[in-house]
Amino acid sequence: MTAPILEVRGLTKKFGGLTALDDVHFEVYPGEIVALIGPNGAGKTTLLRHLMGVLKPTEGKVVYKGHDITGRRPWDIVSRGLVGTFQVVKPFRNLPCVMNVVVASLVSRKKRGEWTKRMEIRARDALEFVGIADLALERAAVLSHGDLKRLEIAKAIATEPELMLLDEPFGGLNPAETELIANSIRRLHKGGRFGRLHSEEMSMVIVEHKLADLMRIVDRVVVLNFGRVLTTGTPEEVVNDPRVIEAYIGKEVVFHAS
């Protein structure tokens, strides 16, 4: 059986008397898209921040490609091929979009030593991939919320990751913008060449509350509740699980994964 690309082993995080994560275990396999869902306060974003290196756990470990990366600096984790986007976008607002992507790509050691012009070309390829190449020279400050979300994904893919973590990529978007982001995620997952960048089939972990849109693109779902894993399974299994319905989806909601 193929080894996991990511293993979360007994991850626990305590903030004083509050336990935000409680003995969390799960795996992500190469080429797999895993949804991480649960009610507000379940610990989803806290978990992603541990995977990114923003937070250090009280107990447990994070293993990426067979190496313990627990507590490593975010830029070191990015250089290893694991990158994340944040729910609240924070671009360099006065820089053009293309330079936002160039700055992000500098974090990856694979890019050090490349001439700036070459990096700019790669950044433009990333912007073209997410559909905002025409905004390359616009300041990030003038972008719509939907375009800022796409800029975040462009910044992430410019580092050429093998595993991408997405925190609410559909948050605050209208249906048309949501579909654009979903299409970008599908294309990234399939891998292939876009411009001068080349991607293998990409693994992903996605935190999202828009379940109808999310369940169409994921392979497996991990449900958190009160900082613990409530259950895991296919989208169909999870949305029909009485425990998930009671804790998160709601008994009055009728939902079928497609």
C-alpha positions in Angstrom: 0.0 0.0 0.0 1.2 3.5 -0.8 2.7 5.4 2.2 0.9 8.5 3.3 2.3 11.8 2.2 1.1 13.3 5.5 0.5 11.7 8.9 -1.0 13.5 11.9 -0.2 11.5 15.0 -1.9 12.3 18.3 -1.8 16.0 17.8 -2.9 17.9 20.9 -2.9 21.6 21.5 -3.8 23.3 24.8 -4.1 27.0 25.3 -4.1 27.3 29.1 -7.1 25.4 30.3 -8.6 25.1 26.8 -7.9 22.0 24.7 -8.2 23.1 21.1 -7.0 19.8 19.6 -7.3 16.5 21.4 -5.3 13.5 20.2 -6.0 14.1 16.5 -5.0 11.3 14.1 -5.4 11.1 10.3 -3.5 10.6 7.1 -3.4 12.0 3.6 -2.3 9.8 0.7 -0.5 11.0 -2.5 -3.0 12.5 -5.0 -5.8 12.6 -2.4 -8.1 15.5 -1.6 -9.2 15.4 2.0 -11.9 17.7 3.4 -11.6 18.8 7.0 -15.1 19.9 8.2 -16.9 20.5 11.5 -18.7 23.2 13.4 -17.2 26.6 14.3 -14.6 26.1 17.0 -14.0 22.5 16.2 -10.3 23.1 15.7 -10.0 23.0 11.9 -7.9 26.2 11.4 -5.9 25.5 14.5 -5.0 22.1 13.0 -4.0 23.6 9.6 -1.8 26.1 11.4 0.1 23.2 13.1 0.6 21.6 9.7 2.0 24.9 8.3 4.3 25.4 11.2 2.6 28.5 12.5 1.7 26.7 15.8 3.6 24.1 17.8 1.6 21.3 19.4 1.5 20.5 23.1 1.8 16.8 22.2 1.9 14.7 19.1 3.7 15.1 15.8 3.3 15.9 12.1 5.1 13.6 9.6 5.5 14.8 6.0 6.9 12.4 3.4 8.4 10.2 6.2 10.1 13.2 8.0 9.0 14.7 11.3 8.3 18.3 10.6 6.7 19.1 14.0 7.5 22.6 15.1 9.6 23.5 12.1 9.5 27.0 10.7 6.8 27.7 8.1 9.4 28.6 5.4 11.2 25.4 6.0 8.0 23.4 5.6 7.2 25.3 2.4 10.6 24.5 1.0 9.8 20.8 1.6 6.7 21.0 -0.6 3.9 21.7 1.8 2.2 25.0 1.5 -1.0 26.6 2.8 -3.4 29.5 2.1 -5.2 31.4 4.8 -8.9 32.1 5.3 -8.2 35.9 5.7 -6.1 37.0 2.7 -3.2 39.3 3.5 -1.5 40.3 0.2 1.2 43.0 -0.1 -1.6 45.5 -1.1 0.6 48.1 -2.8 2.6 45.6 -4.9 1.4 44.4 -8.3 -0.2 40.9 -8.3 2.8 39.4 -10.2 5.2 40.6 -7.5 3.0 39.2 -4.7 3.5 35.8 -6.4 7.3 36.4 -6.9 7.7 37.2 -3.2 5.8 34.0 -2.3 8.0 31.9 -4.6 11.2 33.2 -2.9 10.3 31.1 0.2 11.0 27.9 -1.7 14.6 26.9 -1.8 14.0 25.5 -5.3 13.7 29.1 -6.5 16.8 30.6 -4.8 19.5 31.4 -7.4 17.0 31.9 -10.2 17.1 35.3 -11.9 14.3 37.6 -11.0 13.0 37.7 -14.6 12.7 34.0 -14.7 10.7 34.1 -11.4 8.5 36.8 -12.8 7.7 34.5 -15.8 6.8 31.7 -13.5 4.6 34.0 -11.4 2.7 35.1 -14.5 2.2 31.4 -15.4 0.7 30.9 -11.9 -1.6 33.9 -12.4 -2.7 32.6 -15.8 -3.5 29.2 -14.3 -5.9 30.7 -11.8 -7.4 33.0 -14.4 -6.2 36.5 -13.4 -3.2 37.0 -15.8 -4.9 40.2 -17.0 -4.5 41.6 -13.4 -0.7 40.9 -13.2 0.3 44.6 -13.0 -2.7 45.7 -10.9 -2.0 46.5 -7.3 -3.5 43.8 -5.0 -5.4 46.5 -3.2 -7.8 47.0 -6.1 -8.7 43.3 -6.5 -12.1 41.9 -5.6 -12.4 39.4 -2.8 -12.8 36.6 -5.3 -9.7 37.6 -7.2 -7.7 37.9 -4.0 -8.6 34.3 -3.2 -7.3 33.3 -6.6 -4.2 35.3 -6.0 -3.6 33.3 -2.8 -3.8 30.1 -4.7 -1.4 31.5 -7.4 1.1 32.4 -4.6 0.9 28.9 -3.3 1.3 27.0 -6.6 4.3 29.2 -7.5 6.2 27.3 -4.7 5.5 24.1 -6.6 4.1 22.1 -3.7 3.2 18.5 -3.5 0.6 19.1 -0.7 -1.6 22.2 -0.5 -3.7 23.2 2.5 -6.6 25.5 1.7 -8.5 27.3 4.5 -12.0 28.2 3.3 -11.1 28.8 -0.3 -14.9 29.5 -1.1 -15.5 31.8 1.9 -17.3 35.0 1.0 -17.5 34.1 -2.7 -20.6 34.2 -4.9 -21.6 31.0 -6.9 -19.7 32.0 -10.0 -16.5 32.8 -8.1 -16.8 29.6 -6.1 -17.0 27.6 -9.4 -13.9 29.4 -10.7 -11.9 28.4 -7.6 -13.3 24.9 -7.6 -12.2 24.5 -11.2 -8.7 25.7 -10.3 -8.6 23.1 -7.5 -9.7 20.3 -9.8 -7.0 21.3 -12.4 -4.3 21.4 -9.7 -5.3 18.0 -8.4 -5.0 16.4 -11.8 -1.5 17.8 -12.3 0.2 18.5 -15.6 1.9 21.4 -17.1 0.6 25.0 -16.9 2.8 27.5 -18.6 6.4 26.8 -17.6 5.3 25.2 -14.3 4.9 21.5 -14.0 2.8 19.8 -11.3 2.4 16.1 -10.5 -1.0 15.1 -9.2 -1.4 17.2 -6.0 -2.6 16.2 -2.6 -4.8 18.6 -0.8 -6.5 19.3 2.6 -9.4 21.7 2.4 -11.3 23.4 5.2 -14.6 24.6 4.0 -18.2 25.2 5.2 -19.9 25.2 1.8 -20.5 21.5 1.8 -22.4 21.1 -1.4 -19.5 22.6 -3.4 -16.8 20.9 -1.3 -18.2 17.3 -1.5 -18.0 17.4 -5.3 -14.3 17.7 -5.4 -13.0 15.6 -2.4 -12.1 11.9 -2.0 -12.4 11.6 1.8 -13.7 13.6 4.7 -12.4 14.1 8.2 -14.9 15.5 10.7 -13.7 17.4 13.8 -15.9 18.2 16.8 -14.6 19.8 20.0 -11.0 19.3 18.8 -11.4 15.5 18.3 -11.9 13.4 15.1 -15.6 12.5 15.2 -15.4 10.3 12.1 -13.7 9.8 8.7 -15.1 8.4 5.4 -16.2 9.1 1.9 -18.4 12.2 1.3 -21.5 10.0 1.0 -20.7 8.2 4.3 -20.0 11.3 6.2 -23.0 13.4 5.2 -25.3 10.5 6.1 -23.7 9.8 9.4 -26.2 10.6 12.2 -23.4 11.8 14.5 -22.3 14.3 11.8 -25.8 15.4 11.2 -26.4 16.0 14.8 -23.1 17.8 15.5 -22.7 19.8 12.4 -25.0 19.5 9.3 -28.3 19.7 11.2 -31.2 17.3 11.1 -33.3 19.6 8.9 -30.7 19.6 6.1 -31.1 17.1 3.3 -27.9 16.7 1.4 -26.5 14.1 -1.0 -22.9 14.0 -2.1 -22.4 13.7 -5.8 
